[in-house]
Structure formats: structure tokens, C-alpha cells
Amino acid sequence: LGVRVDGVTFDEALARCLELADGPPGSHVVTVNPEFVVAAGRDPAFRDVLNAAALALPDAVGVVWAARWLGVPFPERVAGADLAPAVAGGLGAVGRTVFLLGAAPGVAELAAATLEADYGARCAGTYAGSPRGADFDEIATRVRQAAPAALFVAFGAPAQDLWIHRYSDALGVPLMMGVGGTLDFLAGRRRRAPRTIQRAGFEWLWRLVLEPWRWRRQLALPRFAAAVCMQRLRGQSSRGV
Ligand code: UDP
């Protein structure tokens, strides 16, 4: 469907992120879900940003199911909301820091407190900011001063990933990741689905029930399913099935 997704396990993704955070500036981690794939189909600039990422996580169960159905045996879902705190904790264990950017004012501070208390992370700074160009100088000053190993950006998709791609060179941070609602979860502002629901593959339904205003965004799901079916039919006819 035009978007690269890496079929990694959670442990492989964590190890790769810690390696990237130790490397040169500019590695971008994206969290691909069906909405991303549908948006990328309409916006080639967003598609190129996703495909240029250092690591593209199978963030949603729909992506994992689709890959398997199209013949690529993805091992598991790797949710950014699980991986980001683990990366922050892994960096904290070796004395390295993260910077939390975005979410509503006050949320990143609460998220930082949770990351430090529950995951052993070290937060070098937090700032609500915004993806508007006018805010960039202030953000850049704060981030450069903090010099974190990783920058988590919660501006919502696709804005957060377009923003990271655009400003990556100017920030000088080794690992940057768009984290969507993760800071809200860590801050206790939103609740994730219970683990049993996550494991059954229905976290998307949980979010639709809890956040019904998301229905418009979730219209991407039937569009994604239709595109996957078309792709499978194309694959079968090209193999003469
Ligand atoms: N957000 C922000 N600035 C913006 C748009 C969004 O800080 O201009 C934040 C919002 O407060 C939330 C996060 O971006 O904390 C992502 O929210 P969303 O519901 O889009 O997350 P997702 O569904 O992608 O996990």
C-alpha cells in the first residue's frame, strides 16, 4: 500500500531505538496505524516522511493483521505507547535523558513524573509548544539546551511526524519519535484499554467507545480494510490464483 512497516518484535524495536539514541542526530521513529496508511495514500509528502524513517513500528493491530493476510508474518504489534516509556527507561538506566514536547499545557510535566517514578527515566525538559512555525525558535532553544538523547513529540498525527521531518536537522537530537496520545496516557488524562482488550486486538474499539468524537478519524479503518483486500486480490491474480 506504499508504506514501509518494519516487522519487528517489541524487544527488537527497543534495542534498535536505544542503538539509534546512541548514534548521530536525526533518527525518526514512526508509529504506523491504518489512519497513517490511508493518509499517506492521499498525501505523498506524508508517505515519503514515513518511508524515510529509521524505524516504522507496526503500532496498530490492523497493520499486523493486514501484513499477515498479505503474506508477511509480522511477529507482533509494537505500540508506540508501550515502546516510548520503555525507551525512556532504557536511556535513564544509562544516565541519558528524554525531552517531552507537546500535549496540552501541564500534561508533559505529569507524564515526566510518571516516567521518572515508574520507568526510571530522566527527563531533561518538557514543553507544550505547538507545531506552528512561529513556535519553533522557542522549542529549538529549549531542546538544544537540554541536549536529550530522545525527543518525544505529541502534536497528533500527521502533524508530529511532518514536524519532526522538517526540523530534525536543526534540533540535533539522536532519536525522535511522534508519540500521539502517549503523554496523555502517562499523565493519567486518558485511559488505555485493559491488557486483555489490547491482547485480543480491540484497543481501537475501546478508544472509539471512550472517545466517540474519533469516529471521523476511524473512518480510515474500512478504507484501510478495502485497500488491503484489493491488494490481496491483486497479489492473487498476479500469481494466477
Ligand atoms: N496535540 C498538541 N498540539 C496540537 C495537536 C495535538 O499538543 O496542535 C496533542 C494532544 O493534546 C494530544 C496529542 O497531541 O496530547 C495527540 O493526540 P491524538 O488524540 O491525536 O493522539 P493519537 O490518537 O495519535 O494517539
Residues whose N, C-alpha, C, O or C-beta is under 5 A from the ligand:
A	BS01	UDP	G102 A103 A104 A128 P131 A154 F155 G156 A157 V179 G180 G181 D184
